Amino acid sequence: MNTMQLECFLAVADNLSFARAAEQLHVTQPAITHQINSLENELQAKLVRRTTRIVELTPDGRTFLGYAKNILKATHFAKKRLSEHHQDYIQTFSIGCHNPSELNLISPVLKQLYQTFPMLHPDLRMIPFPALRNMVEEEAIDVMIGFRDEKINLASVTYVELAQCGITCALSKEHPLANRKCLTLEDLNEEPLVLCEPDRCAEAIAHIQGQLLASRSPSQIYFGENLECTLAFAKAGIGLALLPDLPFMCQQDLAYIPLENESVISFGLYYKSSFNSSVLKAFIQILKDICNDF
């Protein structure tokens, strides 16, 4: 595996076009194809699906995307450091999250961390949860923000719970149900729904989405790639969206009505059990203090 292979793969992933990737890297399309094929052969995995109409990443490709960015970033950083012979001490700390809403929580944490660690250089990654899960287990990132996931092997990874919450329903303030104090699953039976991709939402929400799908025609169902997409649909009055009842995930111009349900969602962070640093300890404590105000 070499940096040219990774740069070609990232260019294709960014553009979803071999032609535009070739233009970006100033090489020919056959060269891009050759590098991608070589990378797939080396990894023994299909990363890119290409037809006459579309180019898209496979599930393996989406998983590898985070690793590719990480490898290239580390390579460029190492070259820069060695070429400059820079003597300043830089303290790196990589944080993984899987939706933009979590950045609302991370920003005030970083602000406080900088007061204690002025040489801190955080590295933020926004990657689908399954890929993040692998990255924290393999120590490709230092800490991961997200919901409790039973698939993660806690023999080598530590989970710290920051908050527990229920499920809320986001809908336009003009919606007839917007003035209700709470909603039941029966209330949602006749309503158009905006569903988030299962690998980008909490397991409890994915489970309820599955239940609601069974009783709906395709015309009543809309899909959003992530939380922000589903809320955009809800804000437009197209349908209702389900999300964890956490303040930093809520947007203005929407009504949020609690869903009567026994599901409890655990929100927290994961880190490799063997990883122990003063930055991590401070990061966890600041997050706990912020989440205690929820």
C-alpha positions in Angstrom: 0.0 0.0 0.0 1.4 3.4 -0.9 0.3 7.0 -0.6 -0.7 7.3 -4.3 -3.2 4.4 -3.9 -4.7 6.2 -0.9 -4.8 9.6 -2.6 -6.6 8.0 -5.6 -9.1 6.2 -3.4 -9.8 9.4 -1.4 -10.2 11.5 -4.6 -12.7 8.9 -6.0 -14.5 8.9 -2.6 -14.8 12.7 -2.5 -15.9 13.1 -6.2 -17.7 9.8 -6.8 -16.2 10.1 -10.3 -13.1 8.6 -11.8 -12.9 11.5 -14.3 -13.0 14.2 -11.7 -10.6 12.3 -9.5 -8.2 12.2 -12.4 -8.5 15.9 -12.9 -8.0 16.6 -9.2 -4.8 14.6 -9.1 -3.6 15.6 -12.6 -3.3 12.0 -13.8 -5.2 9.9 -16.3 -8.3 7.9 -15.6 -6.6 4.6 -16.4 -4.0 5.5 -13.8 -6.7 6.1 -11.2 -8.3 2.7 -12.1 -5.0 0.9 -11.8 -4.3 2.4 -8.4 -7.8 1.5 -7.1 -7.6 -2.0 -8.5 -4.1 -2.5 -6.9 -5.4 -1.3 -3.5 -8.4 -3.6 -3.7 -6.2 -6.6 -4.6 -3.8 -5.8 -1.7 -6.7 -5.5 0.8 -8.6 -8.4 -0.8 -11.8 -6.3 -0.6 -14.0 -4.4 -3.1 -13.9 -0.7 -2.2 -15.6 1.0 -5.1 -18.6 -0.1 -7.1 -18.5 1.4 -10.6 -21.2 1.1 -13.3 -21.8 3.1 -16.5 -24.1 5.4 -14.5 -22.8 5.7 -11.0 -19.7 5.4 -8.8 -20.2 4.6 -5.1 -18.3 3.2 -2.2 -19.1 -0.3 -1.0 -19.6 -1.0 2.8 -15.9 -2.0 2.9 -15.0 1.2 1.1 -16.9 3.3 3.6 -15.2 1.5 6.5 -11.7 1.9 4.9 -12.3 5.6 4.2 -11.5 6.6 7.8 -8.4 4.5 7.8 -7.2 5.9 4.5 -7.6 9.5 5.8 -5.8 8.6 9.0 -2.8 7.0 7.2 -2.4 9.9 4.8 -2.7 12.5 7.6 -0.1 10.8 9.7 2.2 10.4 6.7 2.0 14.1 5.8 2.3 15.2 9.4 5.5 13.0 9.8 7.0 14.4 6.7 6.3 18.0 7.8 7.7 17.4 11.2 10.9 15.8 10.0 11.5 18.3 7.3 11.1 21.3 9.6 12.9 19.7 12.6 10.4 21.4 14.7 11.2 21.2 18.5 7.8 22.4 19.9 6.0 19.7 21.9 2.6 18.9 20.2 0.1 16.8 22.1 -2.2 15.0 19.7 -5.7 13.8 20.7 -8.0 12.1 18.2 -11.8 12.2 18.8 -14.3 10.3 16.7 -18.0 11.2 16.3 -20.6 10.0 13.9 -22.9 13.0 13.4 -22.4 16.8 13.2 -24.7 17.4 16.3 -22.0 15.8 18.5 -19.7 18.6 17.5 -22.0 21.0 19.4 -21.0 19.0 22.5 -17.3 18.7 21.7 -16.6 22.4 21.0 -17.0 23.7 24.6 -15.0 20.7 25.8 -12.1 21.6 23.6 -12.3 25.2 24.7 -11.8 24.2 28.3 -9.1 21.6 27.4 -7.0 24.3 25.8 -6.8 26.2 29.0 -5.0 23.3 30.6 -3.2 21.9 27.6 -2.2 24.9 25.3 -0.1 22.6 23.0 -3.1 20.3 22.4 -3.7 19.4 18.7 -7.1 17.7 18.5 -8.0 15.6 15.5 -11.7 15.3 14.9 -13.1 12.5 12.8 -16.7 12.2 11.6 -17.2 8.7 10.4 -20.2 6.2 10.4 -20.4 4.4 13.8 -19.4 0.9 12.6 -16.1 2.3 11.3 -15.6 4.3 14.5 -16.1 1.1 16.5 -13.3 -0.6 14.7 -11.0 2.4 14.9 -11.3 2.7 18.7 -10.8 -1.1 19.1 -7.7 -0.9 16.9 -6.4 2.3 18.6 -6.7 4.4 15.4 -8.5 7.0 17.5 -8.1 7.9 21.1 -11.8 8.4 22.1 -15.2 7.9 20.4 -18.4 9.7 21.3 -21.6 7.8 20.7 -24.4 5.6 22.1 -23.9 2.3 24.0 -23.5 -0.5 21.5 -23.6 -4.1 22.5 -21.5 -5.1 19.6 -18.4 -3.4 21.0 -16.1 -5.8 22.9 -15.7 -4.2 26.3 -12.9 -6.7 27.2 -10.5 -4.2 25.6 -12.5 -1.0 25.4 -13.9 1.1 28.3 -17.3 2.7 28.1 -18.1 5.8 30.2 -21.8 6.7 30.4 -22.4 10.4 30.2 -26.2 10.6 30.1 -29.4 8.5 29.8 -32.3 9.7 27.7 -35.6 8.7 26.2 -36.7 9.2 22.6 -38.3 12.3 21.3 -40.2 13.1 18.1 -39.2 16.1 16.0 -41.8 17.8 14.0 -42.7 21.1 12.4 -44.2 23.6 14.9 -47.2 23.9 12.6 -47.9 20.2 12.8 -51.3 19.2 14.4 -49.4 17.1 17.0 -46.9 19.9 17.9 -48.9 20.9 21.0 -49.1 17.4 22.5 -47.3 16.8 25.8 -46.3 13.3 24.6 -46.9 10.8 21.8 -47.3 7.1 21.5 -46.4 4.7 18.7 -50.1 4.5 17.9 -50.1 8.3 17.3 -47.5 7.8 14.7 -49.3 5.1 12.8 -50.8 7.5 10.2 -48.0 10.0 10.1 -45.3 10.2 7.4 -41.9 9.3 8.9 -38.4 10.4 8.1 -36.0 7.6 9.0 -32.3 7.8 9.7 -29.9 5.1 8.4 -29.7 2.4 11.1 -25.9 2.6 11.4 -26.2 6.4 12.2 -28.7 6.2 15.0 -29.1 4.6 18.5 -30.1 0.9 18.5 -33.3 1.7 20.3 -34.4 4.2 17.6 -33.4 1.8 14.8 -35.5 -0.9 16.5 -38.6 1.4 16.7 -38.1 2.6 13.1 -38.2 -1.1 12.1 -41.5 -1.5 13.9 -43.0 1.5 12.3 -41.8 0.5 8.8 -44.0 -2.6 8.8 -47.3 -0.7 9.0 -46.5 1.9 6.3 -46.7 2.2 2.6 -43.6 3.5 0.7 -45.3 6.8 0.1 -45.3 7.5 3.8 -41.5 6.9 4.3 -38.6 9.2 3.7 -35.0 8.4 4.4 -32.3 10.8 5.7 -28.6 9.9 5.5 -28.0 11.3 9.0 -29.7 13.1 11.8 -29.3 16.5 10.2 -31.0 15.3 7.0 -34.0 13.9 8.9 -34.4 17.1 10.9 -34.4 19.1 7.6 -37.3 17.0 6.4 -39.1 17.5 9.7 -38.6 21.2 9.6 -40.1 21.3 6.1 -43.2 19.6 7.4 -42.6 16.5 5.3 -42.6 14.0 8.1 -41.8 13.2 11.7 -38.3 12.2 12.9 -37.2 10.2 15.9 -34.0 11.1 17.9 -32.5 10.8 21.3 -33.8 13.4 23.8 -30.5 15.2 24.2 -30.2 19.0 24.1 -27.2 19.3 21.8 -29.0 17.2 19.1 -32.0 19.6 18.9 -32.4 22.4 16.4 -34.4 25.6 16.5 -37.7 25.9 14.6 -38.9 22.4 15.5 -41.2 21.0 18.2 -39.9 18.1 20.2 -42.5 15.8 21.8 -41.4 12.9 24.0 -42.3 9.5 22.8 -44.0 7.2 25.4 -41.7 4.2 25.3 -39.7 2.2 27.8 -36.5 2.4 25.8 -33.6 4.1 27.6 -30.7 5.3 25.4 -27.2 5.4 27.0 -25.0 8.1 25.6 -21.3 8.2 26.4 -17.8 7.6 25.1 -15.4 4.8 24.4 -11.7 4.5 24.7 -9.1 1.8 24.6 -8.7 0.4 28.2 -4.9 0.5 27.9 -5.0 4.2 27.0 -4.4 6.5 30.0 -3.4 10.1 29.6 -4.0 13.4 31.5 -5.8 14.8 28.4 -8.2 11.8 28.3 -9.0 12.2 32.0 -9.7 15.9 31.6 -11.7 15.3 28.5 -14.0 12.8 30.3 -14.4 15.0 33.4 -15.4 18.1 31.4 -17.9 16.0 29.4 -19.4 14.7 32.6 -19.8 18.2 34.0 -21.5 19.4 30.8 -23.8 16.4 30.6 -24.8 16.7 34.2 -26.7 19.9 33.2 -28.9 18.0 30.7 
